[in-house]
Amino acid sequence: MRTLIVKENEKGQRLDKLLAKYLNMAPKSFLYKMLRKKNIVLNGKKAVGSEVLSYGDQIVLYLSEETIEKFIKEKKIEIVENKLDILYEDANVLFLNKPVGVLSQKAKTSDISITEMVLSYLLEKGEISKEDLKSFSPSVCNRLDRNTTGILAAGKSLLGLQGLSEVFKDRSIEKYYLCMVKGEKKEEELLEGFLSKNPYINQVTIKKQAQSEEDLPIRTLYAPLASNGEVTLLKVKLITGRSHQIRAHLASIGNPIIGDGKYGDIQLNRYYKKKYQVMSQLLHSYKLVLPPFLGELSYLSGLVVKAPLPDLFFQVMEGEKIKWQHGIPEG
C-alpha cells in the first residue's frame, strides 16, 4: 500500500492524469481497472479517474510495493551546467534569454537543452525535488530555432506551465522579434501567405495560395528601424507562429535574414561571416507581452518581458554604418 498526498504542483489536474504520470509504465486499462475495483481510492472513496484534484487530497494505492515499483520508471536526472540569463522569475514562471546554438527542447536523447538547464537550476535551488518529478516536471513553453536568440518562457509550477502554454497556443501573447535583412525597407507591411513544411529536409516553402490542406495560413507584420540602404534592421510581430515563419516569409519577398544558412543569400552571408563572424541568422526574440489572466495568475496580466539585443547586431550596424531611423527599439 502507498499513500499519495496531492501537492501544490499536482492540484487542478484529473486523477487519471496524475496516476498515469506516477505509475508511468502502467497501461491505462490497468489504472481504470484498479479504480473500478477500489484498489485505488480518492479521499477514502471510490473514484472513476475524471475527478479534478485539490491540494491535500489523499490517494491510496492498495497495491503491493512490488506491483507499484514494477510500474514506475525512474526519470534519469542529470544535473547540467545552467548559466541561465534570467529576465524575469517568480514562483510560477521563468523567462530567460536563450543564447545562439542552444536547443529550446531536446531533439534526441543525448541533447542538453534549455529545458534540462531549467530543471537543473530549480533542483539546485531546492524549488523542486527528484520525488516531485515523478508527477510534475517544469518545462519550456515555447520554442526558438537553435540559432535564434532571445526570450524563452518556462513554467516552474503546474499553474504557470498550464497558463503560459495556453496563451502560446491561443496566440493571445504578443511576440516581437528583431532581425537584420538584405535590402532596404522603408514602410511597415503586413505579409500574408501559406506555409508548407517538408519534414524530410526540415525546410518550409511560402505560397500565396493554399494548394493542400497541409498548407497553413501565416501572417507576419514588420516595420523598419534602421538601414544603410542595403541592409535593414526590422522589428517583426509574429501574428501566427509556424516553423521558420519569419525566416522563410522575409526570404520569399527578397529580404532574407543576414546569416541564414537555409533561406539566406549565400554571397551576402559569406561577407558577414568573414567580416563580423556572423555564423547564423541575425534573428532575436526581444519582447513578449502577456495577455490578461484570470485567477491566480492575474498578477501576470500585461507583463512585458524584454531581452537585450545581442552585441553582434550592434557590431554589424556600426561597421556597416546602419543608421537608426526610430531610435533604440523599445517596442
Phi, psi and chi 1 to 4 in degrees:
 res  aa     phi    psi   chi1   chi2   chi3   chi4
   1 MET       -  143.9 -173.6 -176.1   86.0      -
   2 ARG  -142.8  138.6 -171.9  175.2  -65.3 -173.3
   3 THR  -110.6  130.7  -60.2      -      -      -
   4 LEU  -113.1  131.3  -49.7  177.5      -      -
   5 ILE  -106.1  124.8  -55.4  -62.7      -      -
   6 VAL   -65.9  124.3  175.2      -      -      -
   7 LYS   -93.6  175.6  -57.5  173.4 -174.5  175.9
   8 GLU   -57.4  -41.4 -171.6   67.5   27.0      -
   9 ASN   -82.5    5.6  -80.4  -26.0      -      -
  10 GLU  -114.3  -15.4  -62.9  168.4  -20.8      -
  11 LYS   -70.6  156.9   70.7  178.4 -175.0 -179.3
  12 GLY    88.2   -5.6      -      -      -      -
  13 GLN  -110.6  163.7   61.0 -176.0  -51.8      -
  14 ARG   -71.1  151.3  -73.0  167.6   50.2  124.5
  15 LEU   -58.8  -44.9  171.4   60.6      -      -
  16 ASP   -65.5  -30.9   52.7    3.2      -      -
  17 LYS   -67.1  -42.9  -62.4  -67.2 -175.4 -177.2
  18 LEU   -64.9  -43.7  178.9   63.8      -      -
  19 LEU   -60.8  -39.1  -69.4  172.1      -      -
  20 ALA   -66.4  -30.2      -      -      -      -
  21 LYS   -76.0  -42.4  -67.4  175.3 -174.9  176.1
  22 TYR   -71.8  -51.2 -168.6   81.5      -      -
  23 LEU   -96.2   68.7  -59.7  172.6      -      -
  24 ASN   -73.0   -5.7   53.0   16.2      -      -
  25 MET  -107.4    0.2  -61.9  -60.4  -69.0      -
  26 ALA   -84.5  134.9      -      -      -      -
  27 PRO   -63.1  148.1  -17.0   29.6      -      -
  28 LYS   -58.8  -35.8  -72.1 -175.9  178.6  179.7
  29 SER   -60.8  -36.0   57.8      -      -      -
  30 PHE   -67.0  -44.1  171.6   80.6      -      -
  31 LEU   -61.7  -45.6  -64.0  176.7      -      -
  32 TYR   -68.4  -33.5  -71.0  120.5      -      -
  33 LYS   -65.0  -42.4 -179.2  179.6  179.4 -179.6
  34 MET   -66.1  -34.4  -67.2  -58.4   98.3      -
  35 LEU   -66.6  -44.4  -73.1  166.7      -      -
  36 ARG   -61.3  -38.7  -72.8 -164.6  -55.8  -88.3
  37 LYS   -86.3    4.5  -63.5 -179.9   67.6  173.8
  38 LYS    60.8   27.8  -65.4 -178.2   67.8  174.5
  39 ASN   -82.5  -14.6  -73.1  -25.4      -      -
  40 ILE  -128.4  122.1  -61.1  177.1      -      -
  41 VAL  -128.1  156.3  -60.9      -      -      -
  42 LEU  -116.3  119.9  175.2   63.9      -      -
  43 ASN    52.4   39.6  -64.1  -33.8      -      -
  44 GLY    78.8    5.2      -      -      -      -
  45 LYS  -124.8  158.6  -61.7  178.7 -178.9  178.7
  46 LYS   -63.6  140.9 -177.1  177.4 -179.5  179.6
  47 ALA  -131.2  158.4      -      -      -      -
  48 VAL  -107.7  -15.9  -64.3      -      -      -
  49 GLY   114.6  -22.9      -      -      -      -
  50 SER   -87.7   -3.2   59.8      -      -      -
  51 GLU   -62.3  136.7  -65.6   82.3   -1.2      -
  52 VAL   -88.1  126.6  176.4      -      -      -
  53 LEU   -80.9  147.3  -61.2  171.6      -      -
  54 SER  -116.8  157.8  -61.1      -      -      -
  55 TYR   -57.5  130.3  176.6   74.8      -      -
  56 GLY    91.2   -7.7      -      -      -      -
  57 ASP   -56.9  149.0  -81.2  -12.2      -      -
  58 GLN  -112.3  121.6 -173.9  179.2   79.0      -
  59 ILE  -111.7  122.8  -55.7  164.6      -      -
  60 VAL  -111.2  126.9  179.3      -      -      -
  61 LEU  -100.7  104.1  -49.4  178.6      -      -
  62 TYR   -84.6   64.8  -70.6  106.0      -      -
  63 LEU  -130.2  155.6  -53.7  169.8      -      -
  64 SER   -69.9  153.5   68.5      -      -      -
  65 GLU   -60.4  -33.9  -78.6  -62.0  -51.3      -
  66 GLU   -62.4  -44.0 -178.1 -178.3    2.7      -
  67 THR   -66.2  -44.6  -61.0      -      -      -
  68 ILE   -60.3  -48.8  -67.5  171.7      -      -
  69 GLU   -64.6  -31.2  -70.8  -58.9  -37.8      -
  70 LYS   -62.9  -31.7 -179.0  178.4   72.1  171.9
  71 PHE   -98.9   10.8  -71.7  128.0      -      -
  72 ILE  -114.4  120.0  -65.5  177.6      -      -
  73 LYS  -105.2  113.8 -178.4  179.4 -179.2 -179.5
  74 GLU   -65.6  135.3  -65.5  -73.2  -13.3      -
  75 LYS   -74.6  133.2  -68.6 -177.2  178.8  179.9
  76 LYS   -77.7  118.2 -175.0  178.9  178.8 -178.6
  77 ILE  -112.3  117.7  -58.6  169.2      -      -
  78 GLU  -114.0  120.5 -179.8 -177.3   -0.2      -
  79 ILE   -75.2  122.6  -58.4  -62.0      -      -
  80 VAL  -117.1  162.4  -59.8      -      -      -
  81 GLU   -63.0  132.3 -172.4  175.7    8.7      -
  82 ASN  -135.1   64.1   54.0   83.3      -      -
  83 LYS   -76.8   78.0  -66.1 -179.3  179.0  178.3
  84 LEU   -85.4  136.1  -59.6  176.6      -      -
  85 ASP   -93.2   91.7 -179.0    3.6      -      -
  86 ILE   -85.3  128.5  -64.0  173.7      -      -
  87 LEU   -97.0  -34.6  -56.9  168.3      -      -
  88 TYR  -158.3  141.3  173.8   89.1      -      -
  89 GLU  -152.6  139.7 -179.0 -180.0    8.3      -
  90 ASP  -144.1 -165.6   62.2   34.4      -      -
  91 ALA   -66.7  -22.7      -      -      -      -
  92 ASN  -108.4  -32.4  -65.4  -55.4      -      -
  93 VAL  -134.8  161.0  -59.6      -      -      -
  94 LEU  -144.8  131.9 -177.7  152.8      -      -
  95 PHE  -118.5  133.1  -66.9   86.3      -      -
  96 LEU  -136.6  162.8   56.1   94.2      -      -
  97 ASN  -101.0  106.7 -170.9    8.8      -      -
  98 LYS   -77.6  130.5 -174.4 -174.9   85.4   68.0
  99 PRO   -79.9  169.0   29.3  -33.8      -      -
 100 VAL   -68.2  146.9   68.3      -      -      -
 101 GLY    85.9    2.4      -      -      -      -
 102 VAL  -111.4  136.7  179.4      -      -      -
 103 LEU   -77.0  144.4  -70.8  166.9      -      -
 104 SER   -71.2  -45.9  -57.2      -      -      -
 105 GLN  -138.5  159.3  -63.2  177.1  -28.4      -
 106 LYS   -58.8  139.9  -78.8 -171.7  175.7 -171.9
 107 ALA   -99.5  -30.6      -      -      -      -
 108 LYS  -143.1  165.8   55.2 -178.1 -176.9  -67.3
 109 THR   -55.9  -37.3  -54.1      -      -      -
 110 SER   -78.2   -8.5   59.6      -      -      -
 111 ASP   -69.1  149.2  -72.3  -24.6      -      -
 112 ILE  -115.8  116.4  -65.8  175.7      -      -
 113 SER  -115.6  179.7   70.6      -      -      -
 114 ILE   -58.9  -35.3  -69.8  -68.9      -      -
 115 THR   -58.2  -44.5  -66.5      -      -      -
 116 GLU   -67.1  -35.6  -76.1   69.8   55.5      -
 117 MET   -65.9  -42.1  -66.0  179.2 -167.3      -
 118 VAL   -63.8  -44.1  167.9      -      -      -
 119 LEU   -60.4  -45.0 -171.8   57.5      -      -
 120 SER   -63.0  -40.9  -66.0      -      -      -
 121 TYR   -59.0  -45.7  168.3   72.0      -      -
 122 LEU   -72.6  -34.3  -64.4  176.3      -      -
 123 LEU   -65.6  -43.1  -77.1  166.9      -      -
 124 GLU   -66.4  -32.8  -71.8 -179.9  -13.4      -
 125 LYS   -77.4  -14.8  -75.8 -177.1   68.8  180.0
 126 GLY    80.0   16.9      -      -      -      -
 127 GLU   -83.0  -13.4  -67.3 -165.1   20.7      -
 128 ILE  -148.4  150.7 -164.7  165.7      -      -
 129 SER  -116.1  167.0   68.6      -      -      -
 130 LYS   -63.8  -31.4  -68.1 -176.6  178.4 -178.9
 131 GLU   -66.3  -39.9 -178.7   65.5   23.5      -
 132 ASP   -59.5  -34.1  -66.1  -29.0      -      -
 133 LEU   -68.5   -9.7  -66.3  176.2      -      -
 134 LYS   -68.4  -26.1  -70.4 -178.7  178.3  179.9
 135 SER  -125.2  -10.1   56.3      -      -      -
 136 PHE  -154.7  136.9  170.1   73.0      -      -
 137 SER  -131.8  121.1 -177.3      -      -      -
 138 PRO   -57.5  149.8  -23.1   34.4      -      -
 139 SER  -156.5  157.7 -179.1      -      -      -
 140 VAL   -73.5  140.3  169.7      -      -      -
 141 CYS  -102.1  -16.1  -56.4      -      -      -
 142 ASN  -132.7  170.8   62.6  -38.4      -      -
 143 ARG  -128.6  146.1  -67.5 -167.7 -179.4 -167.5
 144 LEU  -126.3  147.2  -63.1  175.9      -      -
 145 ASP   -57.2  154.3  -66.8  -22.9      -      -
 146 ARG   -49.6  -41.9 -179.3 -166.4  -68.8  -93.4
 147 ASN  -101.4   16.6  -68.9  -39.8      -      -
 148 THR  -100.9  134.6  -63.8      -      -      -
 149 THR   -98.6  167.4   56.8      -      -      -
 150 GLY   122.2 -156.0      -      -      -      -
 151 ILE   -79.2  126.7  -54.0  171.7      -      -
 152 LEU  -117.4  142.0  -76.3  177.3      -      -
 153 ALA  -110.5  138.5      -      -      -      -
 154 ALA  -132.9  144.6      -      -      -      -
 155 GLY   -94.5  120.6      -      -      -      -
 156 LYS   -85.4  -33.8  -69.2  172.6   56.1  176.5
 157 SER  -112.0  165.2   67.8      -      -      -
 158 LEU   -60.5  -40.4  179.8   62.4      -      -
 159 LEU   -60.0  -46.8  178.6   67.0      -      -
 160 GLY   -66.9  -40.4      -      -      -      -
 161 LEU   -64.1  -44.9 -176.4   59.9      -      -
 162 GLN   -66.5  -42.0  -69.5  176.1  -25.5      -
 163 GLY   -64.5  -47.2      -      -      -      -
 164 LEU   -67.9  -41.1  -72.4  179.1      -      -
 165 SER   -60.1  -38.1  -63.7      -      -      -
 166 GLU   -66.4  -44.0 -179.2   61.2   29.9      -
 167 VAL   -72.6  -27.2  -61.8      -      -      -
 168 PHE   -71.9  -37.7  -82.3  105.2      -      -
 169 LYS   -67.9  -43.6 -177.3  179.0  179.0 -179.6
 170 ASP   -89.0    1.8   66.6   18.2      -      -
 171 ARG    64.1   22.8  -61.2  176.5 -170.0  155.8
 172 SER   -80.5  -13.6   57.2      -      -      -
 173 ILE   -82.1  138.4 -169.8  168.3      -      -
 174 GLU   -92.4  129.6  -65.0 -178.2   18.5      -
 175 LYS  -121.2  124.0  -63.2  175.1  -76.7 -172.9
 176 TYR  -122.0  140.0  -63.6   89.9      -      -
 177 TYR  -126.6  159.7  -69.4   72.3      -      -
 178 LEU  -120.7  137.2  -65.1  173.2      -      -
 179 CYS  -149.5  155.6   61.6      -      -      -
 180 MET  -110.8  123.8 -159.3  162.8  -70.4      -
 181 VAL  -123.2  158.7  -58.3      -      -      -
 182 LYS   -68.6  139.3  174.8 -176.4  177.8 -178.9
 183 GLY    93.8  169.5      -      -      -      -
 184 GLU  -103.7  128.4 -177.6  176.8   23.4      -
 185 LYS  -117.7  132.1  -51.3  -57.3  -69.4 -176.9
 186 LYS  -113.3  -21.2  -64.2 -177.7  177.6 -179.3
 187 GLU  -128.3  154.6  -56.7  -68.4  -23.6      -
 188 GLU   -67.8  144.2  178.8  178.2  -58.3      -
 189 GLU  -150.2  142.5 -176.2  177.7   -1.6      -
 190 LEU  -101.4  118.0  173.5   63.1      -      -
 191 LEU   -95.8  135.8  -57.8  177.9      -      -
 192 GLU  -131.5  149.8  -62.1 -176.1  -75.7      -
 193 GLY   177.1 -159.8      -      -      -      -
 194 PHE  -133.0  142.1  -67.3   85.0      -      -
 195 LEU  -112.8  130.2 -179.2  146.6      -      -
 196 SER  -117.5  125.9  176.6      -      -      -
 197 LYS  -104.3  134.7 -175.0  173.7 -177.5  178.8
 198 ASN  -106.2   99.6 -174.9  -27.1      -      -
 199 PRO   -66.8  -20.3   25.7  -33.7      -      -
 200 TYR   -71.8  -29.7  -59.8  105.5      -      -
 201 ILE  -118.5    6.9   58.5  173.2      -      -
 202 ASN    50.7   53.4 -169.5   30.6      -      -
 203 GLN  -142.3  151.7 -166.1  161.1  -21.3      -
 204 VAL  -120.7  159.0  -57.1      -      -      -
 205 THR  -124.7  140.3  -56.9      -      -      -
 206 ILE  -102.1  131.7  -53.1  -60.7      -      -
 207 LYS  -125.7  153.2  -55.1  172.2 -177.0  177.2
 208 LYS   -78.1  -31.8  -69.6 -174.9  177.2 -179.8
 209 GLN  -129.1  147.1  -59.8  -67.6  -26.9      -
 210 ALA   -69.6  134.8      -      -      -      -
 211 GLN  -113.1   -7.8  -63.1  175.2    3.8      -
 212 SER  -157.2  169.0   74.3      -      -      -
 213 GLU   -66.6  -19.0  -68.5 -176.9   -2.8      -
 214 GLU   -83.3  -11.0  -64.2 -179.1   -7.5      -
 215 ASP   -77.4  119.8  -66.6  -14.8      -      -
 216 LEU  -100.1  136.4  -57.4  171.8      -      -
 217 PRO   -68.1  140.6   25.0  -33.8      -      -
 218 ILE  -134.5  150.5   56.3  171.4      -      -
 219 ARG  -138.8  128.4  -56.7  179.3   79.8 -149.3
 220 THR  -134.1  121.2  -49.9      -      -      -
 221 LEU  -106.4  129.6  177.1   66.9      -      -
 222 TYR  -132.3  156.8   71.9   78.1      -      -
 223 ALA  -144.5  135.7      -      -      -      -
 224 PRO   -74.7  141.6   26.3  -33.0      -      -
 225 LEU  -114.9  -34.1  -65.8  174.9      -      -
 226 ALA  -157.4  149.3      -      -      -      -
 227 SER  -160.2  154.9 -179.0      -      -      -
 228 ASN  -116.5   12.5   65.0   -3.8      -      -
 229 GLY    93.5  -19.1      -      -      -      -
 230 GLU  -118.2  -26.6  -63.4  179.3   -4.1      -
 231 VAL  -135.7  142.9  174.1      -      -      -
 232 THR  -131.0  137.0  -56.6      -      -      -
 233 LEU   -89.6  122.5  176.8   70.3      -      -
 234 LEU  -111.0  144.9  -63.6  179.9      -      -
 235 LYS   -98.6  128.1  178.7  174.9   72.9  172.3
 236 VAL  -120.4  130.5  178.2      -      -      -
 237 LYS  -102.8  118.7 -178.2  176.6 -177.8 -179.2
 238 LEU   -86.6  104.0 -164.6   56.6      -      -
 239 ILE   -80.2  -45.2  -60.2  173.8      -      -
 240 THR  -106.0  161.9   54.9      -      -      -
 241 GLY  -129.7   88.8      -      -      -      -
 242 ARG  -110.9  165.6  -47.8  -67.6 -172.0 -169.9
 243 SER   -57.5  126.7  -64.0      -      -      -
 244 HIS    59.5   19.9  -59.1 -179.1      -      -
 245 GLN   -56.7  -52.7  177.5  178.1  -37.1      -
 246 ILE   -62.7  -46.4  -64.7  175.4      -      -
 247 ARG   -60.2  -48.9  -63.4  162.6   60.9 -169.4
 248 ALA   -74.6  -37.0      -      -      -      -
 249 HIS   -64.9  -44.9 -142.9  172.3      -      -
 250 LEU   -68.4  -38.0  -69.8  172.1      -      -
 251 ALA   -63.3  -33.9      -      -      -      -
 252 SER   -67.6  -19.5   74.0      -      -      -
 253 ILE  -105.2   13.9   60.7  169.2      -      -
 254 GLY    87.3   15.9      -      -      -      -
 255 ASN  -126.5   63.1  -56.9  110.4      -      -
 256 PRO   -64.7  154.5   27.9  -37.4      -      -
 257 ILE   -76.1  136.5  -64.4  174.8      -      -
 258 ILE   -59.7  131.4  -57.9  -61.2      -      -
 259 GLY    87.9   -3.4      -      -      -      -
 260 ASP   -77.3  110.3 -170.4  -19.5      -      -
 261 GLY   -75.6  -15.1      -      -      -      -
 262 LYS   -97.7  -40.9 -174.2  161.2  -71.4 -170.3
 263 TYR  -118.7    3.1  -55.8  100.9      -      -
 264 GLY   -90.0 -175.7      -      -      -      -
 265 ASP   -92.0  116.2 -177.2  -59.1      -      -
 266 ILE   -59.9  -47.9  -63.8  175.2      -      -
 267 GLN   -64.8  -43.2  -68.8  -61.0  118.0      -
 268 LEU   -64.3  -41.1 -162.1   62.1      -      -
 269 ASN   -61.9  -38.6  -72.2  -12.2      -      -
 270 ARG   -61.4  -41.8  -75.2  176.1 -179.3  166.3
 271 TYR   -60.9  -47.7  168.7   80.0      -      -
 272 TYR   -73.3  -28.6  -79.4   91.0      -      -
 273 LYS   -68.3  -43.6 -179.0  178.1 -179.5 -179.8
 274 LYS   -69.7  -41.4 -177.8  177.2 -179.8 -180.0
 275 LYS   -85.4  -36.1 -171.5  171.4 -178.5 -180.0
 276 TYR  -124.5    3.6  -58.8  103.1      -      -
 277 GLN    59.4   37.8  -70.7   72.7   56.8      -
 278 VAL   -76.3  110.6  174.6      -      -      -
 279 MET  -102.9   -9.6  -51.6  -61.1  -71.3      -
 280 SER  -156.9  176.6   55.0      -      -      -
 281 GLN   -60.4  136.9   63.3  -96.0   12.6      -
 282 LEU   -85.0   76.4  -68.1  178.7      -      -
 283 LEU  -133.8  127.3  175.4   62.9      -      -
 284 HIS  -138.1  124.0  178.6   67.5      -      -
 285 SER   -80.1  105.4  170.0      -      -      -
 286 TYR  -108.2  -14.6   93.5  101.5      -      -
 287 LYS  -151.7  138.2 -174.3  171.6   76.4  168.5
 288 LEU  -124.8  138.1  -67.0  178.4      -      -
 289 VAL  -121.1  117.4 -178.2      -      -      -
 290 LEU   -79.6  144.4  -85.4   61.6      -      -
 291 PRO   -80.6  178.3   34.2  -37.5      -      -
 292 PRO   -63.9  140.0  -23.1   34.6      -      -
 293 PHE  -117.9  150.1  -76.3   88.7      -      -
 294 LEU  -104.1  162.5  -60.9  175.4      -      -
 295 GLY    70.9 -141.6      -      -      -      -
 296 GLU   -66.2  -21.4  -64.7  178.8   65.5      -
 297 LEU   -96.7   11.6  -67.5 -179.7      -      -
 298 SER   -60.6  -25.3   60.7      -      -      -
 299 TYR   -65.8  -17.0   70.9   93.2      -      -
 300 LEU   -86.3   -7.2  -70.3  174.9      -      -
 301 SER   -57.1  125.6  -62.3      -      -      -
 302 GLY    78.0    3.4      -      -      -      -
 303 LEU   -59.5  133.1  176.6   69.1      -      -
 304 VAL  -110.4  123.3  177.8      -      -      -
 305 VAL  -115.6  130.4 -179.3      -      -      -
 306 LYS  -126.1  145.9  -65.4 -179.4 -178.4  179.2
 307 ALA  -117.4  126.3      -      -      -      -
 308 PRO   -56.2  147.0  -19.7   30.3      -      -
 309 LEU   -67.1  129.9 -168.2   60.7      -      -
 310 PRO   -57.6  149.0  -25.4   35.6      -      -
 311 ASP   -57.4  -32.3  -70.6  -18.7      -      -
 312 LEU   -59.1  -35.4 -173.6   55.5      -      -
 313 PHE   -60.0  -46.8  -81.9   72.4      -      -
 314 PHE   -66.4  -36.0  -68.9  103.5      -      -
 315 GLN   -63.3  -43.9  -67.6  169.7   16.7      -
 316 VAL   -65.5  -43.8  169.7      -      -      -
 317 MET   -63.9  -41.0  -68.1  177.2   67.3      -
 318 GLU   -67.7  -44.5 -178.5  178.6   -3.5      -
 319 GLY   -66.4  -33.5      -      -      -      -
 320 GLU   -97.4    6.5  -63.6  -60.0  -52.2      -
 321 LYS    53.1   48.3  -63.8  179.8  172.3   55.8
 322 ILE   -88.2  114.6  -61.1  172.3      -      -
 323 LYS   -93.4  136.2  -62.5 -179.8 -179.9 -179.9
 324 TRP   -65.3  133.3  -64.3   98.1      -      -
 325 GLN  -101.0  -26.9  -61.6  167.3  -20.0      -
 326 HIS  -132.5   23.7  -56.7  -69.7      -      -
 327 GLY    79.1  172.8      -      -      -      -
 328 ILE   -59.3  130.0  -59.3  -68.2      -      -
 329 PRO   -63.4  121.8   23.1  -33.4      -      -
 330 GLU  -122.3    6.1  -70.6  -65.8  -22.2      -
 331 GLY   120.8      -      -      -      -      -
